[in-house]
Amino acid sequence: MEIVINGMKIEAEPEKTILQVAAHCGIDIPSLCYHSDCNIGASCRVCVVECNRRIVPACSTKVAKGMNIVTNSEAAQRARKINLELLFAQHQEECDDCVWNNNCKMLDLAEIYGVKIARFEDRKSHFPRYLFGPIEFDSSKCIDCRNCIDVCRKQSIGYLELKEREDKTEVSLNKSEDNDCIYCGQCIIHCPAGAFESVGEFEDIEKPFNKEKKVVFQIAPAIRATIGEEFGLHLDGTRAIKKLVASLKEIGADYVFDVSVGADITTIEECKEFVERLEKNYLPMITSCCPSWIRFVEFYYPEFIPNITSVRSPQIILGGIVKEYISKKENIDMEDISVVSVMPCVSKKHEAKRKELEIKEGVLPVDSVLTTREVGRLIRNRKINFKEIEEEELDFAFGDPTATGVSFGTSGGVMQSAIYNISEKRLDFNEIKRGIKEAKIVIDGREIKLCVVHGLANAREVLEILKKDPYYYDYIEVMACPEGCIGGGGQSVPTDKNIRDKRRELLCNASSKREKVKAKESKEVEEVYEKILRTEKSIYKFCHTKYYKANKTLIRKSEQMNKDEK
């Protein structure tokens, strides 16, 4: 059908919105609450345009024949300005401590439209903040777009919900004993106003640099595909990680290693366990790398805990091995080593604190976890020019992973790595629906049915299948976040499907450049088994664990009349 936008005749597809058609034609319409991952709420009214002399929201108004649209008419601009001023009246500004600090659309729009941020009195100054697990929700910053509620429902959790307050609705937490957060952090990266963050995000980024300890950084596979975004750069993954190494060394890191080497060790141990389970017909086996997935099972489906592989996640395996390695190399106590993981994931902060992961009394493998956003902020705070800094190599011993180790950063990477190491066969997946893929492979004459899942609504669907038919699948990989770690709750903002696709491409390119493919071909991994993982006892100590039924998260609440306490 033909419509007119800003005097130009345009052929538009039926059922598309004005915002979608305009974007396809390269016509900019400002928006705030709109997110391609979420249902359209049309709550912020920043995207209003003039259509046939009426003011309508572009995000929710579908195109129709004969429409004459003006995107920046005087009436539309006036409406946007008023709407923005009303939004700021329900948003307590705390810009220094915000995930959007480096890229705030609200402030950008305020400048464009000459918005008086303080025109209206803040009506949420007395609203509380909630701390639950590794996540903080400051309801005084919430602009009521409800994106968080939508993504939480899309994860099949429903922990975030609406409730009545002072004759208005507000976002609150589900208090039911049979509902809990699984710490995926999707609420953080889908909130346009920075009302969500990880606990201590940005305030605690300097804490790992204890001058009395050896400071060791270890970088997750997915970070090489995303760290450039923090500096507006579209960097090749190999170059990005070398710049990150140089930046961390400049800040004060004594060593910088690659968690992808830990992923190689995870692969070897997981392959061994799968073969053992296959022989005993103790299936299906389900992966354990994703801590939000683990929490999901521990709280919602504890009957499947025996099916979870006992193998620890790569950051936990490598963290423990690094402490053992450096303590012997430098003749110091493990307590004098601080291991800091750079992760795409908020839930990894929770995982690192699990007591059952201790490698000796009172010593956990990982001492601190910083997200992609936090490391980006740390580098900027230290005035390091990430674009121009001279690249440095990862440190020897844990800096040369295989291609399959690097691939852990995206959905399907764990499964591909394990099966290739067992059979040297590449998997040909059939996508059943978005987020669920299946494949079949023959190992030792037996047909094995595999499943790769991302997104917890899809994971729930698979578990419900297994409740009816326990042997429907033999081996299952699950990642809680869309597309896996590249879409993690600790990643840079903004994040949407197009951005995740670009990250996957960068990660796949980085993986393809590795000379070694199989984990068991890695000289570094071989040396780890020779020097550290020499016995079954040491292998269990550093590489395996147990899981338990989880209780509901304790919710802490403060009325924050005085935010200086933070």
N, C-alpha and C positions, 0 to 999 in steps of 0.2 A: 504494500500500500504506500501511497505517497503522503508525506507530511512535510511541513516546512519548519526548519529550525534556523533562527537568525537570518531569515530571508533566503536560505538555501533549500532547494527541493531535494528531498531525501527519500529513497526507497527503504522502507522499514519493514521488518518481519513482524507479523502479527504475534501477539502475546508478549512481546518485548516491552520493557518499560522505557520511558523517556530517557532515564539515566543510562540504560544499557545501549540504546540506539545512539545517543550522543557520544558515549565513550567509544563506540565502534567507529564513529566518524571523526574521532579526534577532537570533539568539542568538549571542553572542560565545564563541568557543573560541580561546584563544591559539594562535598558530603561529609558527614561525620559518623553517624550511627550505622550507615550502610556498610555491610560486610558480605562479601560473596559467599562466605561459609554459613551465614545465618539467614533465618527467615526475615523477610522485610517487615520492619516494625513502623517505619515512617514516624519515629517519635521525636527526632531532633528538629525537623523542619528546616534544616540548613540548605537542603538541596532544592528548595522551592524555585519554580520558574513561572513565568506568565504564559498561560496556554489559553488561547481564545479569550483573552482579557480576564481570565481567572487565575488566581494564585494556587498552584497545586504542587504537591511533593513529587519530584521527578523519580524518586526511587520506587514508588508504589503505583504511579499512574501509568497504565498501559497505553501504548500508542493506538490511535484510531484515525481512520481516514479523515482528512480535512483539518487535522490539527495544525495550528499556526503557533509556534512556540518561540518565545523570546527568553533567552537564558539569563540575560543581565539587564533586564528592563529596570527602570527606576523603582517600580513597585516591588519587583522581586528582590532587588538589593536592599530596599528598605525593610522588607519582611525578614530577610536573612539577618540583618543587623539586630533587629528587635529580638528575634529568636535566639541569637547568640548571647545577647545580654541577659535574657531569661535563663539560658543554660548556665552562664557564669554565676547567676544568683543561687543556683543549687550545686555549685561546685567549689569546694574549698581549695584554693590554689596552694600547692606545695611543690613548686616546679623543680627544685633541686633534688627532691626525693621522689622521682617519678620515672616510670619505665619509658615515657615519651619525652623525657628531658631533651634529648638530642633531635627530636623529630615530631614536635607537638603540632598537630593540625589545628587544635583549638586556638592556640596562640597565633598561629599563622593566619587563620581566618579573622581573628580579632584585629590584627594589624591591617589586613586587606580592607576590612569594612569599617575601620575606625571605631571599633566597639569600645564603649566605656565599661571595662570589666567590673567596676564597682558601682555601676549605676543603680542596681537594686541591692537591697540588703540580703546578705547570705542567709538563706532560710534553713541551711543544714548544719550550721556551726556546732550544734549540740548533738549531732548524730554520732553514734558510736563507731568504733573500729573493732573488728573481730579478728582474732588470731586462731587459726586451726591448722595443726600440723605445720608444714613449712610455708603456709600461705597466709597473707594478711589482706583483709577487705576493709577499706576505709569508706564507710557509707556516706560520709560527708562530702566525698568527691564524686559520688555516683550521679550521673545525669539521666538515669532512668531509661536508658535505651533498651535494656533487657537482653543485650547480646550474651551476657554471661549466663543468664537463665537458659537461653536457647542452646548454647554450646554444651552446657551441662546436661540438658535433656538429650541432645544428640549423642552424648556419651552414655546415655541410658542410666544416668546417675540421679539427677533431680535433687541434688543437694542444695542448690540455690533456688529460691522460690520467692514469690511475692507475698507480702502480708500487709495488713492495714496498719497505718500509723498516723495518728492525728488527722483523720479524715482523708488520708492519702495512702497510696500504695508505695511500698519500698521493697528493695531486694533484701532478703534475709536468709538465714541458714535453716535447713531442715533439722528440727530437734528430735525427730523420731529415732528410736533406738535401732531400728532396722534400716536406717539410711545413713550413709557417711560419704565424706569426700575421699577421693582416691589420689589427690595431689597431682593431677596431670598438668594443671596450670593453664588449661585452655582458656579459662576465664581471664587470665592475665593478658594474653596476647590478642584477645578479641574485645577487650574493653577500650573504647576510644578516649577515655578520660583518666586513665591511670588509677582507678579506684582499687585495683588489685595489684599486688606485688608479692614477691617471696619475702618471708620474714627476714628483716635485717638487710634487704636488698639495698645496695649502695652505701648504707651506714657502716657495714662491716667489711668492706672490700680491702681495707688496709690491714685487718687483723692477722691474716696469714703470715705477714712479714715480721716474724719474730727473730730478732737479731741473735738470740741465744740458741737458735735451732738451725739445722740444715733445712732449707726450704726447697721442696721438690714439687714442680708442677707436672701434671700429666693431662694430656689433651685428648678429648673424645674424638672419634672418627668424624662425626658430623660437623665439628667446629671448623674444619678446613673449608667447608662449603658455605659458611655463614659469617665468619668473623669479618670478612671484607665489608659486609653490609653496614657494620657499625661505623664505618668511615666513608660510606658512599662509594665503595669500590667493588667492581665485579672482577674478583681475582681468581685466577687458576688456583685450585686447591693446594697444590704443592707449594706455590709461592706464598700463599696466604699463611700456611702453617709455619713457614720459615720466617716470615715477618713477625708472627706471633711469638715464636721462640726468641727472636732478637729483642722484642719488646719486653718480654718477661725477664730475660737476663738483664736488661737495662734497669728494670725495676728492682731486681734483687734476687731473682731465683738462682739457686746454685746448680740445679739440674732441671732439664725439661725433657720429658719422655712422651711417648705416644701410646695412648690407651689401646690403640689398634693392636699392639703387641699382646696386651692382655686379652683382646678378642681372639687372637690366635690360640692362646692357651685355653680360653673358654671353649673354642671349637674342638680342640683335641679331647678335652675332658667330656664334653657333651657327646662327641662321637663314641667315646668309650662307653658311656652310660647308655646311649641308644642301642648299641650293639648288644650289651648285656640285657637290656629290657626286651629286645627283639628275641633273643634266645629263650628268655623266660616267659615270653608273651605277656609282659607286664606293660601294656600300652593302653592308651596313647601316652607319649611323653610330650610335655609342653615346655617351651622355653622359659627362662627366668631372667633374661637381661633387663627387662623393663620393670622398674620398681612400682609404677602405678598399676601395671597389670598384676603384679604380685599382691599388692594391697587389695585390688579388686577381688581376687580369688580368696584371699585370707578373710575378707569381710563378707562378701556376698555368696561365694561358692566354696566354702572350706572343705567340702567333700572331695574337691579336685586337688587338694594340696598334695596327696601322694603321687599325682601325675606330673607335678612340676619337677623338672630336673633339679637335682641338688647342686648343680654347678653355680658358683657365684657369678655375678656380673663382671664384665671386664675391668671396670674401675676398681672394684673391690679386690679382685685377683691381683692386678698389677700393683695396687697400693701396698698390699701386704708383702709382695715379692720385692718391691722397691725398698721397703724398710729393712727387710732381711739383707738385701744386697748391700745397701749403703752402710748399715751398721757393721757388717763384716769388713767391707772395703776400707772404711775410715776408722774402724775400731771405736765406735761410739754406741751408746744405748739407743734402742728404738724410740724411746721417749724423747730423744733429742733430734728427732727427724719429724718435720711437718710436711705431710703430703697434701697437696691442694689439687683437686680435680677441676678442670674446666669442662663444663657439661652443658648440653642443650636442654637440660631438664631440671625442673624445680624438685621433682620427686627424689632425685639423687641426693638432695640434702637430707631427706628423711632416711633414705637407705643407708647413708654413711654413718648414721647414729645407732644402727641396730646392734644391740649388745652381743647377740649371738655371732656376730662377725669378728669379734676380737681375735687377734692372733696371739696374744698373751694377756694376762690379767691387766685390764685397764688400758690396753693398747688396741685401737681400731686401725684398720688399714688406711683409711682416709680421714684426715683431720678437718678439712674444709672443702666445700664445694662452691665454686663461683659459676654463674651462668654466663652465656655468651654476652648478654647485656652488661653484666657486672664487670667482666674483663674489659669490654669496650670502654666503659666508664673509667675504670682504673687507668687504662692507657691514656685516655684523654686528660684525666686529672693530673697525670705525671708529665703532661705537655710533650708526649712522644709523638713524632710525626710518623704515623704508621705507614703512610704511602711512600715516604722517602727512606725509611730506616733500612739499613743494609741487612740482607737476609742472613740467617744463621741456621745451621743444621741442628736437628734434634740430637740429643746426647747419645753416644754409643751405649750399647747394652739394651736399651729399650726404645730404639728410634727407627727401626727398619722393619716395619710390618709387611705382611703379605697383602696381595690384592683383596683376598677374601676378608682379611681383618679390617681393612678400610671400609669394606662394603657393609659393615654392621650398622652404619649410620642411617640406612634407609630400610624401609619395610622389605622383607624378603632376604636381606643380607645375611642374617644368622642362618636361615635355612639353607640358602645356596652354599654358604661356607661349609656347613656340616656335611651336606650330602656330597659335595664335590670332594671333600677330604675322605669320605667313606668309599665313594664309587668312581670318582673322577668323571662324573656325568653332570652336564648342565641341565637344569630343570626347565621344562616347557610348561608354564602355568596357564591354566584356563581361568579367566576371571568370571566367577559366578555372579558377583555383583560388586559394586564399588566398595573395596575394602576387604573382600574375601576372594582368595585365589586358591585353586586346587591343582595338584599335579600327582601323577603316578610314576613310580619307578620300581624296577625289579632289582632286589639285592639278594644274592645267594638263592636265586630261584623263587623268591617270595615277592609278591606285589605289595608295595608299600604306598599307602595313600597319604599324601601330604597336604597341609593347609597352612596358608599364610594370611594373617589377619592384621589389619590396623583399624583403630577406632574401637572403643569398648562396647558400643551397641552391637557391632559385628561380632565381637568376642562373646558377648552374652548369647547371641544367636547360635554360635558354634557350640557353646557349653550346653545350651538347651537341646541341641541335636544329640550331644554325647550322653545326656541324661536318658534319652530314649534309646539310643544305640551306642553303648560304650566303646565299640570297636569300629565306629564309622570312619575315624581317622587314626593313623598310627603315630604321626609326628606333627606337632602344631607350633607355629611361631606366632606370637602375639606382641604387638606394639600398641600401647594405649593411644598415642597421638596420631593424627592424620599423616600418613606416609612414613610414620616412624619418627626417628630422632630429628630428622630435618624439619619436622613440624612441631618440635617439642615446646613445652611451656616456658622454657628458659631462653628461647631463641630471640633474635632481634625482631623488632616490630617496625613496620607492619609485616604480617604473615598472611598469605592467602594461597589458593591453589596455584596460581601462576608463579608466585615466588617459590613455593615448594618444588614445583617442576624444575625451575632453574637451579635450585640447590641440588636436586637429585642428579641433574646433568653434570654439575660441577663435581659431585662426589663420585659419580661413575667414571668421569674422566680421570680423576685422581687415582681411583682404584686401578684403572686400565694401564696406568704408567708404572705400576709396581712390577718388578721383574719376577718375583716369586709369587705363586698363586696359592699353593696349599700350605696350611699352617705347619704340617709336619716336615715341610721342606725348609723351614726357617732355621737358620743357624743360631739366631738369638734364642729362639724357643728351645732348641736342642740343648743349648748351654744352660738355660734355666732349669731344665729337667736334670741335667748332670750335676749342677752345683747346688740347687735349692730343693727341687722336687724329686729328691733321690728315693724316697720311701713312700709307701702308701699312707703312712701317718702324716708326713709333710705335705703330700698332695691333698689330703683331706683338710688339713689345717689351713692351707692357703686357697684352696680351690672349691671347697664344698661347704654347704651349710644346711640348715633345716628351716622350715616355715611353719607358722602357727596361726590358728584362728585369731583374727584381730578384733579388738574392742573398738567402740565408737570413739572418735577423736574428741579430746577435751577442747571445748570452745572457751577461749578467754575473750572477755569483752571489757572495753574501757570507754567511758563516756567522752573522753578527750575534750573537755571544756578548755583544758590547757594542753596544747600539743607540744609544748616544749619538753615534756617528759620523754618524747621520742627522740 
